[in-house]
Amino acid sequence: MRPLGTRRAALVAGAATVAALALGGCSAGQVAETAILDTPIAGVDTETADGSVFIRNLQVEYNGVEGYEKGENAPLELSLFNQTAEPVTVTITSAAPDLPQVVGADQVGFVSAAATVTTPGEVAASPSVAPSASAPAATVRPARIQLAPLSTAMFRATDLIPLQVIGLQGALTPGASVNLVFEFSNSSEKLVLQAPVASPLSPAPRGPAVVGEDAPESEGH
């Protein structure tokens, strides 16, 4: 038979072990619950009614708190996934919206910037000099995207030839969207989607504090 002191020590050690296991189980439960929480997803995520084409991360590039003015172009971000074993062509246009805070555009397409052409021995003109009449203008290719079977197409604002909404029919500011129409060559029903302006990666800078003229002066003591 063990002495009373030894038995008490064993009981205390056992209770401590149970408490540690309980705390460990609680902590593990919290980690598991956090791990399954959905992470924020930027842009619009949807798909065709038949699931043949997935549309992911559809949004307009954020360019500041002022947004885009009427008549300007705005770069789009977009990922397309062809889920079928057949090629699919996706055509993107814009249409007049009937929703508040949504604007339309004249066109959607890939914009190639005007090239500067020089002959051997000549130096390109300074950006401040107006281009000559013979300089090629920017070209626009309609947004008609061919997806190979089981393939992906991704478009970013940093692409050499970006996908853009062209000729905004109204100001497009953070919190607003542009109306887009997606049509598919495989007879899937077309989709009318509103691409929002992306959220900034960091908060907008605050302006300097302005002290009102009528603010009371502090009294000296």
N, C-alpha and C positions, 0 to 999 in steps of 0.2 A: 504494500500500500504506500502511495507517494505522500510525502509531507504536504501539509495544508498550503504552505507557501508555494510549492511547485505547482500544485493544482490551480491556485489563483493566477500564477504567471501564465499557465497554459490557456486559461479562460480568457485572460486579457489579450494574449497574442491571437487567439482565434477570433475574438471580436474585432480586432484591428484588421485582420485579413478579410473578414466579411465586409467591413466598411470600405476597404480599399477596392474590393471587387465591385461593390455597389456603385462607388464613384466612377470606377473605370467603365462600367456598363452604361452609366448615364452619359459620360463623356462620349463614348462610342456612338450612342444613339444620336447625340447632337450633331456629330460630324457626318453621320450617314444622312440625317435629315437635311443638312446644309448642302450635301453633295448632290441631292436630287432636285434642288431648287432650280427653276428655269433661269437661264441667264438672259439679259436683255438682248433683243434682236433688232438691229438697225434696219430701217426701210420696210418695204412691203414684201411679205412672203405669201405666195398663193400658188395655185396650179389650175390647169384646165379641168373641166368637169369630168373628163374621162381619165385624168391622171397621166396623160401622155407627155405633158411638158410642165416642168416646175419652174416657177419664177421666184427668185430669191434676191433679197437686199436691194430692192428697187427704190432709189432715192436720188434727189438732186444734190450735187456737191454744195456743201456749206461754204459761203464766200464772205461771211461777215454779217453783222447785225442789220446792215442796210438791205441785204438781199440783192435781187436782180431787178433792174428797172424794166419798164415796158419797152418792148422792141429788142431787148438783149437776148443773147443765147445763154443757155445754162447746161453744163455737163451732167450727164446721167451716170449713175452706177447701177449695174445690173448683172445678174447671173442667170443663165438659161440652162436647163437640163432636159435633154431629150431622153425620155424613159422607154422609148420604143426601139424596135429593130428596123425601123424604116426612117429615111431622112425626112426632116420636117423644116419648112421655111416659116419663120416668124416675121411678120411685118408689123412695124410700130408706127402709128400716126397719132395725131392729136385731134380732139374734137371740142367744140364749145361746151363748157360745163354748165350744169344747172344746180351747182352746189355752192354755198358760201365758202370763201377762202380758197377757192380753186380757180385756176386760170387755164386758158388754152394756149396753143402755140400755132404758128403758121405751118411748121414742118418739124419732123424728127428725122435726123440723119447723121451721117459721119462727115465732119467738116475737115477738109484739108486746108491748112494755112497757105497763103500766097507765098510762092517761092521767089527768092531774089536771084535774078539771072545776071551773070557778068561774063564778059569775054576775057580771054587770057590777057594778062597785063593790066586789067582794070580792077579797081577797088569798088566794092559794093557801096551804094549810097548810104549816107548817114540816116538813121531812123527818123531824123527830123526833116529829111527831104522827102517831098511827096513822090510816090512811085510814078514812073512814066506810063504813058498810055499803053505801051507794049508789055508791061509787067503782067504776068498771069494773075488773075483774081482767085480768091478762095473758091474751092469747089465743094459741092454738097452731094453726097451719095445717099439716096433714100435708105432708111433703116429697114432693110430686107436681109434677114440673117438666116443663113442656111446651116442647119444642125445635122451633122452626120448621125447615123444610128448610135444610140447609147453614148452620146457625146455631150460636152459642156462648152459653153461660150461665156466668157466673163469680160465685162467692160468696166473700165475705171477712168476717172477724170484725168489721170496721168498718162493715158494711152497716147501714142504718137498721133493717131487720128481718132479723137474721142467721139463717142456717141453723145449727141446734144439735142435738146429741144431748141428750135430756132425761131426767132421772132416771137417772143412772149407777148401775148395779147393783153397783159396786165402785169403789174408789179408782183414779183414772187419773193416774199419775205419769209424768214423763219416762222414756222407755224402754219404756212400756206402750202398748197400742193399744185402740181400741174396735171392736167387731165390727159391720159394716154389710152390709146386703143390698141390692143394686141389681137392680131388675126393669125390663124394657123392654117397651113396648107393641107393638113390631114383631116379637115372638116370638123375639128374641135370647135365648140362654140367660142366666139370672140369674147375677150375680157376687156372691160373698161375699168381702168385702175387710176388711182390718184397717187402720184409719186411725191412724197413730202420732201421738204428741204431737210437735209441731214442735220443732226445735232452737232454742235461744236465739240471738239475733243477736250477743250478746257473752257472755263467760264470766260465771258467777255470782260475785258478790262473795264474797271470803273473809272469815271472821270473824277477830276479833282473836286474836293468839297468846296462849295460856294457859301460864304458867310453872308447872310442878308444884311442890307444896309440898316434895317431897323432893329438889329440884334442889340440887346442892352449891353452896355459896357460894364465890366466888372468893377466894383468899388474897392478902392484900396483901403487898407486898415492900418 
